[in-house]
């Protein structure tokens, strides 16, 4: 059965800080938090669609700091979501939320568990305290460590979110953050290259000539390495880059945003794996699962072009369950 999320945006509600990069209205495309009544309507409308398509969904509270919002409001959303899990267990399996690491404790975890919460994602962004302070996050790396241990120890799935190219950031700091995520035993990761948006502190710093994010090429190289690290550790990267949005494209003044960023980075990862199995000037058959064919050829055929520069040519043959295996002809 297919799996999906029903995304419910609580926007900036409850968040006690305005981070250097934050313009939540632009990112979520919403101006006001969803009400419990609106959530009930949404879930009612989606239930027959999920049933017909044989799809199961997590109800996912995104876009803000879920555990920091007004307690009564949070409980109203939890109660609504939990009622649909009980009424339609074949369509709605559990709850998911994103929040800040400094708004996690045993009391809140007990509440979330009672209402069917399964997965909790923390907006860590970096595990470097200098970066966190410079970008006005209002929490420390130790807060991330403590919250992660509490979440895992309470039986929840742990998701960690990181950003690349923040103010004062360096690629090596991002690699260190990934290493820490892996050591914390997270179950999923999201990677968000920084997009500089209008009316943010990062945009002010950019306009003053004090800051610019990583270049596109730097970001691709870095994110390709990050994907490789998490892949080796067996941790799924469930998102790379912001969702495609006209609001984001219209509001960005810098940084990296590309609708095919993940495909470009995955192409680079597959190129490295093929190069490790090939010799210059050779002809090869590359065996791969059907779902990997575009990654093998590369975004816009970039892998074929790159290998051709070394005199390497290849044809692809499907082999179910194979990532990439090159055989010289």
N, C-alpha and C positions, 0 to 999 in steps of 0.2 A: 504493500500500500504506500502511495506517495505521501511525503511529509512536506509541510509548509508552515509558515508563520502568519497569523493574522496580526499585523502590526497596529498597535494602538499608541498614538503619540500624546504624551502628557506635556510636551514642549518644555519650556524653561521652568515650569511650576516646581517650587520647592528647592531649587538649586540656590545655595547661599552665596555663590561666587559668580562673577562674570569673568571667565577666563579670557586670555589674550586673543584666542581664536574664535570665540563664541559669538554666533549670531543664529541662535536656535530657530528663530522664525524662518530664516532663509533655508536652513538645512532641512527642517521638517515640512515646510510648506504650509504650516498652520499658524494661526494667530491666537487661538484660545485652546486651553486644555479640553479634552473630551470629557463629557459628563457620563455618569453611570447610565442615564437614560439613552444617551447616544450610543454607548457601548452595547447596551442590550439590543438596540435596533440593528446595529452592525452585525452582531453575532447571530441574530435571528435571520437576517438576510443571507448571511454566508452559509448557514447550516445546510440548506438543501443543495447548494452548489457543491459543498464539500462531499455530501452524501452521493450525489450523482457522479462526481468525478473520482469517487473512492479515494479521497484524500483525508489524511488526519492533520490537525493543526494544533500548534501551541499558540496560546493567546499571549502576545508579547508586548509588554509595556516599555516603549522606547522613547527617546527624545528628551528626557530630562533626568532627574535624580529621583527615581521612584520611591525609595525609602525615606527621602527627605521631604516629600510633599506633606501637606496637611494630613494628619492621621485619619480624620474622618473621611476625607476625600479618598485616601488610599484604600481604606477599608471598603468604601462603597464600590470601588473598581474591583477589588479582590472578591467581594461577595458576588458581584455580577458575573465575573469570569468563572468562579467556582460553581455557580449554579448551572452554567451551561456545560461544564465538565461532567457534572452529575446527571444532567438531563440527556446529554448527547455524547456519551463516552466514546462512541465510534468515530465521531468527528472532532471533538475537542479533547485532547489528551492531558494537557497540563498548562501551567503558566510559566512565563519567562519575563525577566525584567532586567533593565540596566540601571545602574546607580553609582554613587560615589563610594570609594572605599572607606571614607571616614563616617559613613552613615550605615555601617553594618555592626551589629552587636548580637548577642545571644537572644535578647528579647525580640528584636525585629525578625531574626531568622525563625524563631518559634512561631511568630504570627504568619510569616510567609508559608511555612510548612503546613500549617493548618488549612490554608486555602488552596493547596495544590500546586504551589510553586515548585518547579523542578530545576530551573536553570537561572543562575544569577550572573550577570555580566558586570564587571567593574571597569569604569573608565579610568584606567591607570595612566595612560598616555605616555609615561616614561617612568623608568626606575632610577632616574638621576635627580637628586634633590635640587641641584642648581637649575635644571630645566623646569622642574615643577614650580619652583619659586619664581623664576623669571617670567613664567607664563601664567602666574596668578591662580594656580590650581587650588591652593588652600589646603592641601594635604601633602603628606610625605610618602616616600617609598616604603617606609616602615608601616604606614597605614595600609598600603596595598598588601604587604606581606601578612599582616595580622588579619585583615579581612579575608584574604584568600584561605588562610588556614582555618578560620572559623567556618567559612562556607563549605570547604571540603570536609571538615570534621563533622559537619552537621548533615552530610549526605547529599548535598546539592551538587549539580553540575556547575563547574566554575568556568566562566568565560572571561577573558582579559582582552582589553582593547588598548592598542598603542597608536601613537601618531609619530610620523617622521617629518623632519624638517621644521620643527618648532623654533622659536626664538632661542638662540644660543645653542642649538642642537648640533650634533656632529654624527656622521654615519656610525662611528664606533660606539657612540652612546646608544644608538638604536640596536646595534648588535648585542650590547651588554643587556639591554632591556629584554630582548628575545631570550637570551640565556637565562635570565631570572624567571621569566614566564615559564620556561620549560622546567626549571628546578622547582617551581611552585606546583607543578602537576596540573596545570589548567587543562580543561577538556576541549576548549575551542579558543580561537583567537580571531580578532578583527584588526586589520592594519589600515590606518587612514593617513595617507600622505597629506600634509597640511595644504589646505586651500585658504588663501588669504581673502577674506570677505570684507565688503564695505562696512563701515561703522564698527570696526573692531580695533582693539589695541594693536594687533599685528599690522593692520592697514595703516595706522598712524605711524608705527615704527618704520614701515616700508616707505611711506611718503617722506619721512624725515631722513631717509637714507641710512637708517640704523640697522636694517634687517632685510633679508630676502631669504626665501625658503630654498631648499635644494632644487637644482635644475631638474628638468624632465629626465635627462640621461642619468644623472646621479640617482634619482629616485628609482628608475627602472633597475639599475644595477643593484641598489640596496635592497629593494623589495624582492628581487629575484633571489638574492642571498637569504633573505628572511624566509621566503617560501621554502627554500631548500632546508633550512634549519628546522622549521616546524614539521616539514614532511618527514625528515629523518627521525624526528622525535615522536612521530605518529599523532601529531596534534593537528586537526583540521583547521585551516584558515577559512572561516565561513564568509568573510568579506574582505576584499582589498579595494579600497577607494570608496568615495561617497557614491550613493545611488545617483543615476542619471537624473538631472533635474534642471529645468529651464531657470528656476530661481537661483540655483547655485551658479550656473553659467553667466547669468545676467549680473550677479552680485560679486563675482570674484575679481580681484585686482592683481592677483599673483598666486604663486604656488603651483601645484600640479593637480590637474583634473583631466581625465581622459576616460571616455566610456568603455574603452577596451583595455584599460590598464592591466587588469589581471591576465588577460589573454597574452598581452605583450610580455609580461614577466614570466608567465608559464612557458611561453615559447623559448625564452632565454634559458630557463631551467632544463627544458628538454634538449636544447642545443648543447648544453654542457654535458648532458648524459650521453648524447650521441657521439660527441667528440671524444669522449673517454673510451668509446668502443670502435673508433674508426682511425684509419691511417690516411694521410694525404695521398691523393691520386687514385683512390680506390673506388670501386663500384659496389654498392651494398643493397641488400634487402633489409628493410626495417620492419620488424614485426611489432604490432601494437594493437591494443584494444580499440574498437571503433570510436569510442568516446575521446580517444587521444589523438586522432588523426590531425585535427587542426593544430594541436600543440606541436606535433612532429614537423609538419610543414612550416609552422611558424606564422605569426600574424602577417598577413599580406605576402606569404611565401618567404619571409625573411630568413628562415633557417636553411631553406634550399639555396638561397642566394649566398648566405654566409659560408656554407660548406662548399659551394661551387668555386669560391675564391681559393680553396685549398685543393681544387681538382677532385672533389668528392661528389659523386652522384648517387642517388638512391631511389628506389621504388618502395612503396608501402604495401604490406600485406597484413590484413586483419588477423589478429590472434587474440581470442577472448581471454581477458584476465591479465594480459601482458602490458606492462607499462611501456617499455621501449627496449628492443633487443635487435642489434645490428649484426648481420651476417654477410661476410664478404662473398661476392659472386666470383 
